[in-house]
Amino acid sequence: MASRPTTDSGSEALRPDTGEYVWHYQTTPRDDWDFDATQHLMVADLPIGGQTRKVVMFANRNGFFYVNDAKTGKLINAFPFVKKVTWASSIDLKTGRPVFDPANRPGDPTASSDGKKGSSVFAAPGFLGGKNQMPMAYSPKSQLFYVPTNEWGMDIWNEPISYKKGAAYLGAGFTMKPLFEDHIGSLRAIDPKTGKVAWEVKNNAP
């Protein structure tokens, strides 16, 4: 049996009659941005490469949209569904792994032994996610996803890890900021086969 991921978030397949573990897929290995996924997965039959395939699709908190084979978990496609993603330049479709930008990774909180705030880096999406709990929808007729998006970024820095009862135990500090002046959120119609946005309705709130 393949081993389960030890950290991070993503998707996992189990056989419902036995609970047998089948596969898993990690979205943000070594997650330093608080992109733990809360997004629901949608299963659909999608025409890909001249054949219909059963796939699992989801818009992840990290700003990338994923299309995986439902039987094997193999990554078929991945693309940004928000306008700005800085923590990774892309998702490698061969390995399924993100192509990290090391300059945009927050510092190690255990390195702040002197009790001082670490260097700040800018990251997009922010920890609230390019998409959070808000549900999305898929239409088999249009073959489009309708995805509510957040256009947030954040300054993030490492801080000494210290425990205080009742307080957040983070090892990091955040400052959230909108990325655009004319909108914070939007509803987008997205083609999961190509990643192209068919249309968008902007909103001045998340």
JOUR-V196497 format. One record per residue. N is the residue number from 1. OMEGA is omega in whole degrees, -180 to 180 (* if undefined). NEAR is the number of other ideal C-beta (glycine too) atoms within 10 Angstrom. D_LAST is the distance of its C-alpha to the last C-alpha in whole Angstrom. Layout:
BEGIN
((N;OMEGA;NEAR;D_LAST) (N;OMEGA;NEAR;D_LAST))
END
This chain:
BEGIN
((1;178;6;41) (2;-179;8;39) (3;177;7;37) (4;175;9;34) (5;-179;13;31) (6;180;6;32) (7;170;10;28) (8;-173;15;25) (9;180;19;23) (10;-180;21;23) (11;-177;20;25) (12;180;15;28) (13;177;17;31) (14;173;12;33) (15;-172;9;36) (16;-177;6;35) (17;-177;6;39) (18;-174;7;40) (19;-179;7;37) (20;177;10;38) (21;-177;14;36) (22;179;14;36) (23;172;17;33) (24;176;16;30) (25;178;19;28) (26;180;19;26) (27;-177;25;23) (28;177;24;23) (29;-178;14;26) (30;-175;11;27) (31;176;17;23) (32;-172;20;23) (33;-177;27;19) (34;178;19;18) (35;179;23;17) (36;-167;16;19) (37;172;23;18) (38;-172;13;16) (39;178;25;16) (40;179;10;18) (41;178;15;21) (42;180;16;22) (43;-179;11;26) (44;172;18;27) (45;-173;11;30) (46;176;20;29) (47;-179;10;32) (48;177;15;32) (49;177;7;35) (50;177;5;37) (51;179;7;37) (52;-179;10;35) (53;174;15;33) (54;-173;11;31) (55;171;21;28) (56;-176;19;25) (57;176;22;22) (58;174;23;19) (59;-171;27;15) (60;179;24;16) (61;-176;27;13) (62;177;27;15) (63;178;29;14) (64;174;25;17) (65;-175;25;18) (66;173;27;22) (67;-179;20;24) (68;172;23;27) (69;-174;16;31) (70;-177;20;31) (71;-172;13;34) (72;-175;12;34) (73;-179;18;31) (74;179;12;32) (75;178;18;29) (76;-179;20;29) (77;175;18;26) (78;-177;20;23) (79;177;19;21) (80;175;19;18) (81;172;23;15) (82;-172;23;13) (83;-177;18;14) (84;173;16;15) (85;-176;22;17) (86;-174;16;19) (87;177;24;20) (88;-180;20;22) (89;-178;13;24) (90;171;12;24) (91;180;21;25) (92;-176;13;29) (93;178;13;30) (94;-177;6;33) (95;-176;9;33) (96;-175;19;29) (97;175;14;28) (98;174;21;26) (99;-174;10;27) (100;167;15;26) (101;-175;14;26) (102;-178;5;28) (103;-178;8;27) (104;176;18;24) (105;178;16;25) (106;-179;23;24) (107;179;19;28) (108;-178;11;30) (109;179;18;29) (110;-180;10;33) (111;-178;10;34) (112;-178;18;33) (113;-180;7;37) (114;178;6;37) (115;-177;8;35) (116;176;9;33) (117;179;13;29) (118;-180;19;29) (119;-179;8;28) (120;173;16;24) (121;177;20;23) (122;180;16;19) (123;174;26;17) (124;-3;21;15) (125;171;30;12) (126;-175;26;12) (127;174;18;13) (128;172;15;10) (129;170;26;10) (130;170;28;10) (131;178;27;9) (132;-175;17;10) (133;-175;10;12) (134;-176;16;10) (135;173;11;13) (136;-178;21;14) (137;176;11;17) (138;178;17;20) (139;175;11;23) (140;-180;9;27) (141;-179;5;28) (142;-174;11;25) (143;178;13;25) (144;170;20;21) (145;177;22;18) (146;-166;17;15) (147;171;26;12) (148;-174;20;8) (149;174;29;7) (150;177;23;5) (151;178;23;8) (152;167;23;9) (153;178;18;12) (154;162;22;15) (155;-178;15;18) (156;-179;25;20) (157;178;17;24) (158;177;23;26) (159;177;16;28) (160;178;15;31) (161;177;12;30) (162;-177;11;32) (163;173;6;32) (164;-175;7;31) (165;178;5;31) (166;-179;4;28) (167;178;8;26) (168;-177;7;24) (169;-165;9;26) (170;-171;13;24) (171;-178;18;26) (172;173;20;23) (173;-175;16;21) (174;165;17;18) (175;-178;12;16) (176;177;12;12) (177;176;11;12) (178;-177;17;9) (179;-175;16;12) (180;-178;11;12) (181;-173;7;13) (182;177;8;12) (183;173;18;8) (184;178;17;5) (185;176;19;4) (186;170;19;8) (187;-176;15;10) (188;171;24;13) (189;-171;17;17) (190;175;24;18) (191;-177;14;22) (192;179;25;22) (193;-175;16;26) (194;-175;10;25) (195;-178;15;21) (196;178;11;21) (197;-179;16;19) (198;175;13;20) (199;-177;10;18) (200;172;14;14) (201;-177;12;12) (202;179;14;10) (203;-178;14;7) (204;174;10;7) (205;177;8;4) (206;*;17;0))
END
